[in-house]
Amino acid sequence: MHGKICVITGGTSGIGLAAAQALAAKGARIVLVGRDRARGEAAVKRVGGRTSIHYGDLSVIAGMKQVAAEIAAAEPKIDVLINNAGAAFGRRQVTADGIEQTFALNHLSYFVLTNILLGSLKAAPPARIVNVSSVAHQRGRLDFDDLMLTRSYDGRTAYGTSKLANILFTRELSRRLAGTRVTANALHPGIVNTRFGDNIGGIVSLIIGLGKMLIGRTPEKGGVTGGYFVDCKLTKPSAAAQDDAAARRLWEESVRLTGAGG
C-alpha cells in the first residue's frame, strides 16, 4: 500500500478509523471524510502521516456532492475508496431532501461519492472500491413503491434494507465497471466495538478482509469484483441481494433521487 491514496468515509471513529490506521501503517496516504470537526482533528492526529480530511453532511445530497467534488479536485488519482459511513435510527427521520435518513446516509452517500470519484479511481488502475455492508442485509426488504418507508417503519428493517442496497449497488457498479480495472466489492465487517450501536467484538477480521481485497496480488484475490465477503471469504448474500433486476432498478432510482450516476 506504500504511496496509495485511500479515501475513507466515516473515518473519524470506529471501523473507519481503525481501517485508516491500519492502511496508513502499510504506507498509504489517507483521506478521511467526517462531519464532526473535533473528532476529525483527533482522527487526523491518530492516523498520522500526510492524512487529510474533508467535512460534510453525508445524509443530504448537497453535502454528498460537495465533499465528493472537493476530493475529486484535490485527488486526481484515488487507489482505494472505502464507503463506510452509516448509522441506524430508532425512529423514522426525513432529510432536507425528503429522503428517509437511513437510506440517504447508508446507501445514497455511497452511490453519490462513488460516481463522482469514478474519474479519479479510473485514473489509478487497478483501483478498489469497498462498500461496507452487513449480514443485516438478510432482513432487508426493498420496496420500490415505498423506498422512503412512509407506510411503516422499523429501525432494524430500515438498516437491513440499506445494507441490502449496498450489495445491490455493488453488483450493478461492478457490471458497469467491467473492463476498467476498477473493482467493487462489499463486505460484512463482523461485530466490532465502535460508537455504532452496542456491538462488542474485534476489528481484526475487518482489517484482514480489507487487506486481502486491497493488496491481494493474485487474480483470485485482487481481481474479484461484485462480490460479498464475510470473514475474509467470498460468500453468497441473500437471494434478494443477488437480484440483478433489482440492482438495476435501484441504480435508476438512485439517479432519479440524486442526479448522480446517470
Protein Blocks (a to p, Z undefined) as FASTA:
>chain_A
ZZiacddehilgcjllmmmmmmmmnopacddddfblklmmmmmmmngmjbdcddddfkbf
klmmmmmmmmmmmmmbafbdcdfbdcddfbdcddfkopafklmmmmmmmmmmmmmmmmmm
mmmcccdddddddfklmmgccdfklmnommbccfklmmmmmmmmmmmmmmmmmmmmgonl
pacddddebjaddfehjbdcdfklmmmmmmmmmmocbfklmmgghiaceehiacdddfkl
mmmklmmmmmmmmmmmnopaZZ
